Amino acid sequence: MSNILYSLYSKIPNLPIIGTINNKIWCYNCNIKNKDIKMSYTNGYFNIALKDFNFKCYDNFFYEWHCVKGYLRSYSPKSGDTVLDIGAGFGDFSLYASKLVGNTGLIIAFEPDPKNFERLRKNIELNNLTNVRAVKKLVLDSDREKIPFNCLGKDCSSIKLSLDNNDKVEFIPAVSLDKEIERMNIKKINFIKMDVESAEVDILKGCAKLMKNNPINFAIASYHPWNNKESYHELEKIFKARGYEYKTEYPVHLTTYAWPK
């Protein structure tokens, strides 16, 4: 089925994608054109050719390309930058960002789901990347020994608030960015990307010190529910209180961008 969909989307570049957000049906055009991305499938992985560089991926990067581009609308990592990819999944954003920061930069990719983490690790190895560090930890507002995590092995894995018999729950250690980055002895952070299924508000609360000491640029998927509204409402309040400029846009994958004044 995935091969049929890939063939369809690659041959019809402006085909709308249909999905649901908050139980509402959304239909949008990713505007992915053949000149933006070209892919071929050989030897069990995709060869991905972009305008500026190429890489390989075991997963179908085509479907994620509009998300990756969306994260970079306000700030694009530069050579030598340190980037945090929180909710890295199989590594779509990390793979691309690794090319932007180059050998003098660093990508730290946080992914708590065991299946996703294994996909991330394999994609890093496939590309022989030395500037991407994969971390199998859940990022929240504080360090915690065990958090129930619904491990679905796909994009919608998330913290589990109630335990049901049919849930694929594992208990994952959680860290705050303030403490984890200090333990890693990382001295600067230039950019943080998040797509964390409603955990973004808690994560932001746990990096006050980091934001105070670093002029960080943010791109956060903010369409997830938080107190019966999209999370961007709360994210914007936090950014305003911390003296950051911010905006929320890109409705095909609603994202909140923030940067220091």
C-alpha positions in Angstrom: 0.0 0.0 0.0 2.8 2.4 0.9 4.5 1.9 -2.5 1.2 2.7 -4.2 0.7 5.9 -2.2 4.3 6.9 -2.8 3.9 6.4 -6.6 0.7 8.4 -6.6 2.1 11.3 -4.6 5.3 11.4 -6.6 3.5 11.5 -9.9 0.8 14.0 -8.9 2.8 16.7 -7.0 -0.1 18.8 -5.9 -2.4 16.0 -4.7 -4.1 17.0 -1.5 -3.5 15.1 1.7 -6.5 14.4 4.0 -6.2 14.0 7.7 -7.9 14.7 11.0 -6.9 17.2 13.8 -9.1 17.3 16.9 -11.7 15.2 15.2 -12.1 17.6 12.4 -11.3 16.6 8.8 -8.5 18.7 7.2 -7.6 18.6 3.5 -4.5 20.5 2.5 -2.0 20.7 -0.3 1.6 20.1 0.7 2.8 21.7 -2.5 5.5 19.2 -2.9 6.9 19.3 -6.4 9.2 16.9 -8.1 11.9 19.5 -8.3 11.9 19.7 -4.4 12.5 16.1 -3.7 13.3 13.0 -5.7 13.3 9.5 -4.3 14.2 6.0 -5.4 14.0 2.7 -3.6 16.9 0.2 -3.7 18.5 -2.3 -1.4 15.8 -1.9 1.3 16.0 1.9 1.7 15.1 5.2 0.0 17.7 7.3 -1.8 16.6 10.9 -1.2 17.8 13.7 -3.5 17.1 17.3 -2.4 18.3 20.5 -4.0 21.3 20.9 -1.8 22.3 17.4 -0.7 21.4 13.7 -0.7 20.9 11.1 2.0 19.4 7.7 2.6 16.5 6.6 4.8 14.8 3.3 5.6 11.5 5.2 6.0 9.5 7.1 3.4 10.7 10.6 3.8 8.4 11.9 1.1 5.4 12.1 3.5 7.4 14.1 6.1 9.0 16.6 3.8 6.4 19.3 4.2 6.8 19.1 8.0 10.6 19.3 7.8 10.4 22.4 5.6 7.8 23.9 7.9 10.1 23.8 10.9 12.6 25.9 9.0 10.4 28.8 8.0 11.6 31.1 10.8 15.2 29.9 11.4 17.4 27.4 9.5 20.3 25.9 11.4 23.7 26.9 10.2 27.1 25.4 10.0 28.4 24.8 13.6 24.9 25.0 15.2 23.7 22.8 18.0 20.2 21.5 17.4 17.8 19.6 19.7 15.3 17.4 17.8 12.7 16.5 20.5 10.3 13.8 19.3 12.7 12.7 16.6 10.7 9.7 15.4 12.6 7.9 12.7 14.9 10.9 12.3 13.4 12.8 9.3 14.3 16.2 10.7 17.6 15.1 12.2 18.8 13.6 8.9 18.1 16.9 7.1 19.4 19.2 9.9 22.7 17.1 10.1 23.5 18.4 6.6 22.8 22.0 7.5 25.0 22.1 10.6 27.8 20.1 9.0 30.7 18.4 10.7 31.3 21.2 13.2 27.6 21.1 14.4 25.7 18.7 16.5 22.1 17.3 16.4 20.8 15.7 19.7 17.8 13.6 18.8 15.5 12.7 21.7 13.1 9.8 21.0 11.6 7.7 23.8 9.6 5.1 21.8 11.8 1.9 21.5 10.6 1.1 18.0 11.0 4.6 16.7 14.4 4.9 18.4 15.6 1.8 16.6 14.5 3.2 13.3 16.3 6.5 14.2 19.5 4.6 15.1 19.5 2.6 11.9 18.9 5.7 9.8 21.9 7.5 11.5 24.1 4.4 10.8 22.9 4.1 7.2 24.2 7.6 6.6 27.4 7.2 8.7 26.5 10.4 10.6 28.9 11.4 13.3 27.2 14.7 14.1 23.9 13.1 15.3 23.5 11.8 18.9 20.4 9.7 19.6 19.1 9.8 23.1 16.4 7.3 24.2 14.8 9.5 26.9 11.4 11.2 27.3 11.7 15.0 27.7 9.4 16.7 30.2 9.4 19.5 32.8 11.5 17.6 35.4 13.6 14.4 35.9 11.5 11.4 36.7 12.5 7.7 37.0 9.6 6.1 35.2 6.8 7.5 33.1 4.2 5.3 31.4 4.6 5.7 27.7 2.3 4.4 25.0 4.8 2.8 22.6 3.0 2.6 19.2 6.2 2.6 17.1 4.9 5.5 15.0 4.3 9.2 15.0 1.5 9.3 17.6 3.4 7.6 20.5 2.8 9.6 23.7 2.6 9.7 27.4 -0.2 7.4 28.7 -2.4 8.9 31.3 -4.4 5.8 32.1 -3.3 2.1 31.7 -5.6 -0.2 29.7 -5.0 -3.9 29.1 -4.6 -3.3 25.3 -2.0 -0.6 25.6 1.6 -1.1 24.6 3.0 0.7 27.6 6.6 0.8 28.7 8.0 2.8 31.5 10.5 5.3 30.2 12.9 7.7 32.2 12.1 11.3 31.8 14.4 14.3 31.9 14.1 18.1 31.8 16.2 20.0 29.2 17.8 22.2 31.9 19.2 19.2 33.7 19.9 16.9 30.7 21.8 19.5 28.7 23.9 20.4 31.8 24.7 16.7 32.3 25.8 16.5 28.7 28.0 19.5 29.2 26.6 21.2 26.1 27.5 24.9 26.3 25.2 26.3 23.6 21.9 25.5 21.9 20.9 27.4 18.8 17.7 25.7 17.7 15.0 23.4 19.2 12.5 21.6 17.1 9.6 19.7 18.9 6.8 17.4 17.8 5.8 15.7 21.0 2.1 15.0 21.1 1.0 17.5 23.7 4.1 17.4 25.9 5.5 20.6 24.4 4.1 22.8 27.2 5.7 20.8 29.9 9.0 20.6 28.0 9.1 24.4 27.7 8.5 24.8 31.4 11.5 22.6 32.0 14.0 24.7 30.0 13.8 28.1 31.6 17.5 28.2 32.5 18.5 27.0 29.1 16.4 29.8 27.5 17.9 32.4 29.8 21.5 31.4 29.0 21.1 30.8 25.2 19.5 32.8 22.4 17.5 29.8 21.2 15.2 29.7 18.1 12.2 27.4 18.4 9.9 25.5 16.0 7.2 23.6 17.9 4.3 21.6 16.4 1.5 23.2 18.3 -1.8 21.7 17.1 -1.9 19.1 19.8 -4.6 19.4 22.5 -3.8 21.2 25.7 -6.6 22.1 28.2 -9.3 21.8 25.4 -7.4 24.1 23.0 -4.5 23.8 20.7 -1.2 24.0 22.6 0.0 27.1 20.9 -2.2 29.2 23.2 -0.2 28.2 26.2 3.2 28.2 24.4 2.7 31.8 23.3 2.0 32.8 26.9 5.3 31.2 28.1 7.3 32.8 25.3 5.8 36.2 26.1 6.6 35.8 29.8 10.2 34.9 28.9 10.7 37.9 26.6 10.6 36.0 23.3 9.1 37.1 20.0 6.8 34.5 18.6 4.3 33.6 15.9 2.1 30.6 15.1 1.5 29.8 11.4 1.9 27.1 8.7 -1.7 25.5 9.0 -0.8 22.4 7.1 1.3 21.4 10.2 0.5 24.2 12.7 3.8 25.4 14.2 4.8 28.0 16.8 8.0 29.8 16.1 9.9 31.8 18.7 13.2 33.7 18.9 14.9 36.0 21.4 14.2 39.8 21.1 
